[in-house]
């Protein structure tokens, strides 16, 4: 504050005093004001000089005053209140650095109560961390719960080596076969959520993990703990409308072609369209085809029903463990464990081997012409052969598959007998050593293994003998029942074989049947 008649001026080189003529201040008054202003090294003589002149001329009286300012503290906080920063400007002159208590009080004034870093506070009480923003408090972020996950335990697509030189594009891998009791998927539970805290001490809520729903469909069951899904039937895996099902029937709405690929299914298969050339359909149950089968391969463990027929082109192969029904068969290769029934048309230029009957009995088109027909018990048709003398071979009362299997089973039994004989000899040798006390631990272990092998071989022998007996019974039944019935014309070019005895048809016949009587094939009236 300026006093009337004097003026203090601060310049770069010091403080100057200007005294007006009318001032009534004394030297003592000027010394007091100089001290109040903090003028350093105040020159009393210069004061006296300025007072004596009273002319308004500036006189240098001392050094500039030394100012003392304490350190300044600023605080800022992130928008989410999860972090606070502090900025300390250093003190001026003889000003002091803040103490930890002052720093803490400043934070508390801003309501920053949680996550304060004590080591940062200590570093700010002296030089070294000034003039920059430093994180002084951090909240604890919430730990969100992780969602539960669903993991498939079955392979849902067929793995392929795309780099392979040859890729069969018909093998689309469109079916995932599932057996009853198979684990389809496993669900992991969501993890627990942990709430967080911001620097203001407020709770930050954590998001709870989502528990996914297992999409339950038909023929599946959920485990008691709700974490596993199992197949409750044999079938194929179906994922549709957010539901997982196991379906015992695999349905193809259209054709089996490159859009569907080959089919290999452990249940039943129904194809509403055509099975195209060179494709393969295998089923553990029945096969139903509502269209045509071209030069394709079909194999089933149950019955086979081809409503229209088979246009085989010499390439079609049909393997059926049950009864095979078809509208017609043309240039096919068929192996069937039971009957082959042609319901609408003819059986033309095909190779048929079945253990039961071959029935081609449509009144207008029930013709068997060309190829080779082997049936276990009977061939029954409207006409046999063709007017042009087409070579047609028909054989009944003989099942080549059964004979071949009997041969294999007999050879297997022979090998088992030889092996069992060797095992028995070794057991007898080791038992003699044991009686003499010469059986060490290694040989004792060997004796146990040989004894187990003996029981296994004897059990296997029993199964083979049972199968051989069943084969003999079925072969004998075929021999006793062999007959060929022709309800219409039988043409030259036909050879009929009954239980291994052949008869060549040399002239056209009508309404006949062929049987074996006293070692010869006899032609009798149809019955």
Secondary structure as GFF3:
##gff-version 3
##sequence-region A 1 527
A	DSSP	beta_strand	6	11	.	.	.	ID=ss1
A	DSSP	beta_strand	14	19	.	.	.	ID=ss2
A	DSSP	alpha_helix	27	36	.	.	.	ID=ss3
A	DSSP	alpha_helix	44	53	.	.	.	ID=ss4
A	DSSP	beta_strand	59	62	.	.	.	ID=ss5
A	DSSP	beta_strand	72	77	.	.	.	ID=ss6
A	DSSP	beta_strand	83	89	.	.	.	ID=ss7
A	DSSP	alpha_helix	100	109	.	.	.	ID=ss8
A	DSSP	alpha_helix	118	123	.	.	.	ID=ss9
A	DSSP	beta_strand	134	138	.	.	.	ID=ss10
A	DSSP	beta_strand	150	152	.	.	.	ID=ss11
A	DSSP	beta_strand	177	178	.	.	.	ID=ss12
A	DSSP	beta_strand	183	187	.	.	.	ID=ss13
A	DSSP	beta_strand	196	197	.	.	.	ID=ss14
A	DSSP	beta_strand	203	204	.	.	.	ID=ss15
A	DSSP	beta_strand	220	222	.	.	.	ID=ss16
A	DSSP	beta_strand	228	231	.	.	.	ID=ss17
A	DSSP	beta_strand	235	240	.	.	.	ID=ss18
A	DSSP	beta_strand	243	247	.	.	.	ID=ss19
A	DSSP	beta_strand	249	252	.	.	.	ID=ss20
A	DSSP	beta_strand	263	265	.	.	.	ID=ss21
A	DSSP	beta_strand	268	271	.	.	.	ID=ss22
A	DSSP	beta_strand	280	283	.	.	.	ID=ss23
A	DSSP	beta_strand	287	289	.	.	.	ID=ss24
A	DSSP	beta_strand	292	293	.	.	.	ID=ss25
A	DSSP	beta_strand	297	300	.	.	.	ID=ss26
A	DSSP	beta_strand	304	306	.	.	.	ID=ss27
A	DSSP	beta_strand	309	320	.	.	.	ID=ss28
A	DSSP	beta_strand	324	326	.	.	.	ID=ss29
A	DSSP	beta_strand	329	336	.	.	.	ID=ss30
A	DSSP	beta_strand	340	342	.	.	.	ID=ss31
A	DSSP	beta_strand	347	354	.	.	.	ID=ss32
A	DSSP	beta_strand	357	360	.	.	.	ID=ss33
A	DSSP	beta_strand	367	375	.	.	.	ID=ss34
A	DSSP	beta_strand	378	381	.	.	.	ID=ss35
A	DSSP	beta_strand	383	384	.	.	.	ID=ss36
A	DSSP	beta_strand	392	396	.	.	.	ID=ss37
A	DSSP	alpha_helix	400	435	.	.	.	ID=ss38
A	DSSP	alpha_helix	441	481	.	.	.	ID=ss39
A	DSSP	beta_strand	483	490	.	.	.	ID=ss40
A	DSSP	beta_strand	494	498	.	.	.	ID=ss41
A	DSSP	beta_strand	501	504	.	.	.	ID=ss42
A	DSSP	beta_strand	509	517	.	.	.	ID=ss43
A	DSSP	beta_strand	520	525	.	.	.	ID=ss44
###
